[in-house]
Structures are given as structure tokens and as C-alpha cells.
């Protein structure tokens, strides 16, 4: 599973419930594993790509 590069008007938090994903933020890769989270700042390009099969919770901060 992947989400192609895009921007969002609000900060977002991705919490990995299961598995492992690579999160690109402004072209920089971050490996996020089960039980970890990362903040994706508003208006900055970001994308997600599966390293292993994963489940995530996405929260937009308005």
C-alpha cells in the first residue's frame, strides 16, 4: 500500500498500528514502525509506502 506524494492544508499525525512504513516528508525518508507516530507538517509534500503490510491511523489537526 502506498499514498502518492501530496500536500494537505493541515498538520497530520500518522500512527502505525501494525507493520512498518516509509514516510517521505519533503523528500526525506523516515521509517515508522508499529507503535510509533510521525507528524507531517501542513503544506509540505509527503508520501507513504509500505515496507511491510501495515495499518495506520491518520489524524488531521485543524
Buried (B, 14 or more C-beta within 10 A) or exposed (E): EEBEEEEBEEBBBBBBEEBBBBBBBEEEEBEBEBEEEBEBEBEEEBBBBBEEEBEBEEEEEE
